[in-house]
């Protein structure tokens, strides 16, 4: 048991309690810490950012509907009232299992009694040449801001070069899952709004928003009817859908397909899938499972470990005998809660129980007024009902009352189509000065 | 008169109208464009940022009270309904007076019939060694974000090193004018809130917020009584005031005073004054006036020019026979409006009139519930009355109804001391990924 202040105690009163260290302040890590708040342990969350990011709404930051601060929340503030939960703003270099110590990037070590790896996932580029370098993923606040700056800058450049050499205004979204569908719909709306409202000298017919996927239909986890509905709605919004098409190379301002076509682009947005490898210190587990996910036992403890756990996207959580849980927010939250319980049981000397994922359905929004939701029984909501369900659920899960209020105001604004929007090219300010 | 689309026309209908090009989208530039909106000219605003920044509230962005988007507004959106006003997202390289052309940094030229230089001012470092490199000014959105990141990161570092080598938590604000007074008050409040709410392991008595000025009193444009009041209020908030003290060098994490003292610091915030030099293409006027400000005639036309004008902080606007107007927002707005009128008069063949600054008073806020306002007659408001006047005025001048609403919500929030605040260290996300 850790006994010195040096190992990250929040208050001296907690020094003698078992120390649970959580790496990662995403849905899973926060759920673990919430489960341990005000219990008889002390907790330290380590994250390289001092804020928790609400990933499901990142695409709205990228498409200038929401501000970064509206989908992010300081981790310290989340646990302001839980005196046993502390935070450390740092990057992890390695985990020393023998000494039960987390070594930090810029010096310092944190001793743990239990370690929870909740480092999430990151974009998977499947080794496609140029993809990791030139395609733009949407997996962090920085990604979202970079993409927003690229979109708005492209439109400014198109306006500036209207009379000389027109630049390409092809926006390609790779990946027909929820992120790809949501982003392409929002992007198409953004561009139409900006051109119309801001008086840009751009012929709207020159702009192409194209959603590309290798699969024969969009949103494969949904029933076929829902996929067809999503396709129809997106096409109504001006999105071109190209299915059964694969990308073989991404260049700085171009994309090449397997059929040989090479197309100039303003941006390639990468929503093709995720991998857990690369988001954690690689000595957490020498040989992880599929997609770089950590192999865990049914109670979420790491295979071959007594006091290291893995949750959320970073873990290969068994769904049943043959398959793994999908990498979704509900799995992250549920596995985090389960892990917290098991750590408390272990400390109390009780046996642990197996994690079971309770599927509460999946959802995707397509634009204003159109969304689909699939409940476990198979019921599918679509249109306005689906959209309102989507709105309500996302507002509910946003951290912090102020963020909920602000997002609600922004959505209401957007719904009534008021002209303003946070269309600031801010990285510009970052680099230019 | 410009006649080709190439020179930046918004819509072909406006091509044959006289073209007014405005460099800079601050208070002054926006005021000129507003004065010309829907008149018989076409207007192009050039700015290196696609947004207008509300400078008087930058210190609130730096102290995590407001978000960047709440004090910034896209320039295109401001003029969305004025079809004769266009925007060009670019940096100016030079002005070719002989050809009446503005040459842009990344290629392209814009021909003008009238040119308005509204490039504002930037921090003046008075040649003090290290100041421009290590001190942090507050004159752009990027400055404000950088300062916020430094403040929050310093507190995280202090928390992380609480048990080893404690780092310095001295924050020095140089300059006892309104910016220095407002920033030091807000900074002191921020630090107290963060330490208390977020459970940082920092002894609050280790934190020093120090306001330094060479002058014998704060806020020299105000009467002595108001200066004394500001000093008292700041001291109540825990700010140390050191008057009659001058800085001779700034190092990366230290400051040296004329009396020989060298002090380790977490940050030096530079609010010591402004200069116009360096913010504009230096060939606008070969020999500008005091503080790098462009010498103008009483009608705001550049000395020795027929069709180039200067307004706001960039211009040496005569106040009376012996002195110049102060570099303040009201001067910028009033001179912008006057300039627009004179351009229209010139185009109509009418004689121009001289600019007269109508002094409506000055204001500074010290913290919650404390502000001072001085009306031209000499009346001074202070305390809550001054504070409410300050709130109202700043809300009124913020661009965009949505920003006003959001800022009002944030201030109300802050007033009632609700725990959350946008304390995100975002540059972190920028650089780390």
Boltz contact constraints between the chains, C-beta under 6 A:
constraints:
  - contact:
      token1: [A, 5]
      token2: [B, 163]
      max_distance: 6.0
  - contact:
      token1: [A, 6]
      token2: [B, 163]
      max_distance: 6.0
  - contact:
      token1: [A, 10]
      token2: [B, 199]
      max_distance: 6.0
  - contact:
      token1: [A, 48]
      token2: [B, 432]
      max_distance: 6.0
  - contact:
      token1: [A, 49]
      token2: [B, 428]
      max_distance: 6.0
  - contact:
      token1: [A, 49]
      token2: [B, 429]
      max_distance: 6.0
  - contact:
      token1: [A, 50]
      token2: [B, 425]
      max_distance: 6.0
  - contact:
      token1: [A, 51]
      token2: [B, 424]
      max_distance: 6.0
  - contact:
      token1: [A, 67]
      token2: [B, 67]
      max_distance: 6.0
  - contact:
      token1: [A, 67]
      token2: [B, 69]
      max_distance: 6.0
  - contact:
      token1: [A, 69]
      token2: [B, 67]
      max_distance: 6.0
  - contact:
      token1: [A, 69]
      token2: [B, 422]
      max_distance: 6.0
  - contact:
      token1: [A, 69]
      token2: [B, 424]
      max_distance: 6.0
  - contact:
      token1: [A, 72]
      token2: [B, 424]
      max_distance: 6.0
  - contact:
      token1: [A, 74]
      token2: [B, 423]
      max_distance: 6.0
  - contact:
      token1: [A, 76]
      token2: [B, 198]
      max_distance: 6.0
  - contact:
      token1: [A, 77]
      token2: [B, 420]
      max_distance: 6.0
  - contact:
      token1: [A, 80]
      token2: [B, 197]
      max_distance: 6.0
  - contact:
      token1: [A, 80]
      token2: [B, 419]
      max_distance: 6.0
  - contact:
      token1: [A, 89]
      token2: [B, 156]
      max_distance: 6.0
  - contact:
      token1: [A, 140]
      token2: [B, 433]
      max_distance: 6.0
  - contact:
      token1: [A, 141]
      token2: [B, 429]
      max_distance: 6.0
  - contact:
      token1: [A, 142]
      token2: [B, 429]
      max_distance: 6.0
  - contact:
      token1: [A, 142]
      token2: [B, 430]
      max_distance: 6.0
  - contact:
      token1: [A, 142]
      token2: [B, 433]
      max_distance: 6.0
  - contact:
      token1: [A, 156]
      token2: [B, 89]
      max_distance: 6.0
  - contact:
      token1: [A, 163]
      token2: [B, 5]
      max_distance: 6.0
  - contact:
      token1: [A, 163]
      token2: [B, 6]
      max_distance: 6.0
  - contact:
      token1: [A, 197]
      token2: [B, 80]
      max_distance: 6.0
  - contact:
      token1: [A, 198]
      token2: [B, 76]
      max_distance: 6.0
  - contact:
      token1: [A, 199]
      token2: [B, 10]
      max_distance: 6.0
  - contact:
      token1: [A, 400]
      token2: [B, 420]
      max_distance: 6.0
  - contact:
      token1: [A, 402]
      token2: [B, 420]
      max_distance: 6.0
  - contact:
      token1: [A, 419]
      token2: [B, 80]
      max_distance: 6.0
  - contact:
      token1: [A, 420]
      token2: [B, 77]
      max_distance: 6.0
  - contact:
      token1: [A, 420]
      token2: [B, 400]
      max_distance: 6.0
  - contact:
      token1: [A, 420]
      token2: [B, 402]
      max_distance: 6.0
  - contact:
      token1: [A, 422]
      token2: [B, 69]
      max_distance: 6.0
  - contact:
      token1: [A, 423]
      token2: [B, 74]
      max_distance: 6.0
  - contact:
      token1: [A, 424]
      token2: [B, 51]
      max_distance: 6.0
  - contact:
      token1: [A, 424]
      token2: [B, 69]
      max_distance: 6.0
  - contact:
      token1: [A, 424]
      token2: [B, 72]
      max_distance: 6.0
  - contact:
      token1: [A, 425]
      token2: [B, 50]
      max_distance: 6.0
  - contact:
      token1: [A, 428]
      token2: [B, 49]
      max_distance: 6.0
  - contact:
      token1: [A, 429]
      token2: [B, 49]
      max_distance: 6.0
  - contact:
      token1: [A, 429]
      token2: [B, 141]
      max_distance: 6.0
  - contact:
      token1: [A, 429]
      token2: [B, 142]
      max_distance: 6.0
  - contact:
      token1: [A, 430]
      token2: [B, 142]
      max_distance: 6.0
  - contact:
      token1: [A, 432]
      token2: [B, 48]
      max_distance: 6.0
  - contact:
      token1: [A, 433]
      token2: [B, 140]
      max_distance: 6.0
  - contact:
      token1: [A, 433]
      token2: [B, 142]
      max_distance: 6.0
